[in-house]
Amino acid sequence: MSSSTVAIVILNFNGKKHLETFLPSVINTSYANSKIIIADNGSTDDSIAFLAANYPGITCLQRDTNEGFAGGYNWALSLVDADYYVLLNSDVEVTPNWLEPMVSLLDNNKAIAACQPKIKSFSNKDCFEYAGASGGWIDTLGYPFSRGRIFDICEKDNGQYDASEPIFWATGASLFIRASCFKQVGGLDESFFAHQEEIDLCWRLQRAGYSIMSCPSSVVYHVGGGTLPRGGRKVFLNFRNNLLMLGKNLPTMELIWKIPMRFCLDAISAWKGVLQGDFSFFYAIVKAHMSVISIWTKQLLTGASKKDGIPKKPLNALSGVYSGSIIWSYFIKKQTKFSEIISTKTT
């Protein structure tokens, strides 16, 4: 058995119901050198009392405010000592031997910084789940998708993506990462608060020369939020953070044409929302664009643009990048499966 230590860190915010349902499966993890830590992100429900009464042996870190996924995990992981971290959502059911394949993968290849298990739907266990499926990819314009999930279409799992392969990003729902690499690239970007911060992290890891891998021999089941209403703060954060991520990571020669293209495509998506009567979707995208412009203007005027010290690389020089447009493939060519799309043009 590997001597590597693994810290399973569950970020909790008013998640007593999820802890009641899913924590027992995590406790049944078979890997001996693992420990469970609950990082409470300013909950106002009785999560802490529930844990104290039912799981007094589990370490529980507490803070008074909710700093989101990024801020919450940066805070918690700064207090945790382990070879590997697992950032595990509270609404994930794990299988007993889920850790062993991922530990083995990273133990045997020091160039791999992070990986993810196969993410399947808790409510429909034959299908992939929205948040990561069998590994995250990105297209040339920065739109993320997954092996087994294109936009809102989740494929049935027939073993078609069971190969362990390099990917662009590993899901934040169950992110297995080398602790030293997490620290080396500065952890998660707290300005993101939530949504796409794990993609930004994996992008920086690839720029630093590491690989991100899928590990489908490890399987977990996720309740997920892919079916939540698409208006409001969720849409705002997704559109804003995606553009901020492109601004941080793309080389200048790609930025000068990809950012205007993205603003145009986002605008089309917003007006499509209006035609469908979804005004909250429209306003969320407008608000996201205004926020991005404000942030970038402030950075230019103050010279405070974020520099992470990691060399920038052309996007298509990285793994898990589709060199075409996922928008074109999905909406124009009507390709709804990952295997259909990447068979035509990949990098």
Steps between C-alpha positions, in 0.01 A plus 500: 500500500613851424642704785367824349262688724167630369285772656137486389379855557127566477402867483167546675257789489158426651534142377372294790266305269785406268727407792230271639459331163852477360752517785450128588629398156812715549561344841492157331796595279738203501828689453678479836713815481208737457334744735174693474477870574185709491572865423197702605467817296287708737192275515188634670319166524574233762771322299760543775269370771411201280867414446586540870214270600545233233864516384704635792818339364498699175706818493283803438653834404276804546491857378238771546447607139426331168793577270377277219657188355834664422547696820364219714736240361805726504436566867434137587788348305745745657422323829527144367813288470492214246670380182176522305183702546155397385262792459173311539152649473264416783245358253726220372461130576833321469576131456721321757810468277469833320830641628740214414503551120561873532775457761668243276475727195675793670745283696626350175537823304630813669413706191129457573373777726134405523233261386132428541287188530217415266206713612163330459152621587375410846138503379572313175800280562527380140581852381783746534444804718522861386793607719793334328369167367816307398733799480487866402595648162489852357456635148713758323277786621507391862165322533530200733341159441573143605554148380139388528333841538448769238312804635195350674511162323643222718576172324427152628815334630572196284870493582578717198721735704666250733854570381714704736603792280637854528221758540490878527327530836389279787168567668482689827233255613771239560842647428796282596813717503861485608531736798840633390362593157197672648732718706751554218249673270332697778187294559158614384425856387286640781366782281298236313305414820339199328470346150788416266771560758608138461538549123719804562706300750550211257590743220774652717624151591528410132681826427743404778577177314279252683236262367136467605352151460170320501488190719179317403588188700399711798125565509287742705137612479408868512164668565631817338359834395490471123121521498473809722329805353744667266421858591644721768826462683591158358493629141672824598790315664535250215518764226709745702749245626544337161601833344726587794664159463569562131649840583734343755620201303493571125805644322450853366480393135202278581335748735471775238259298287350245735366748756301705243371175351390380842321825579307463174408137562398575858279783371330262256437261788356784710260612225396140444398502866282805437328328206428207730360731767794445735581857593700406810742312273540809281562733792748259662716498186481878463600536864787254448633694202477831686686347796778364278544834323510679836760258641723516193474880480599533863793264448622698199472834678670381818745255344362238735433227246554153639839349417548148627859457383414196288593517130199530271460244223277483192176333598529229238842404638326358806317170550122465489447783250254476211640721225156567356192670645273301731227755422520419128522126557202488736259760366576489126627148437270354770777289652401418857758236590861561591617216275327658197660837557860404574513248213506791257758740644709468814833613634 
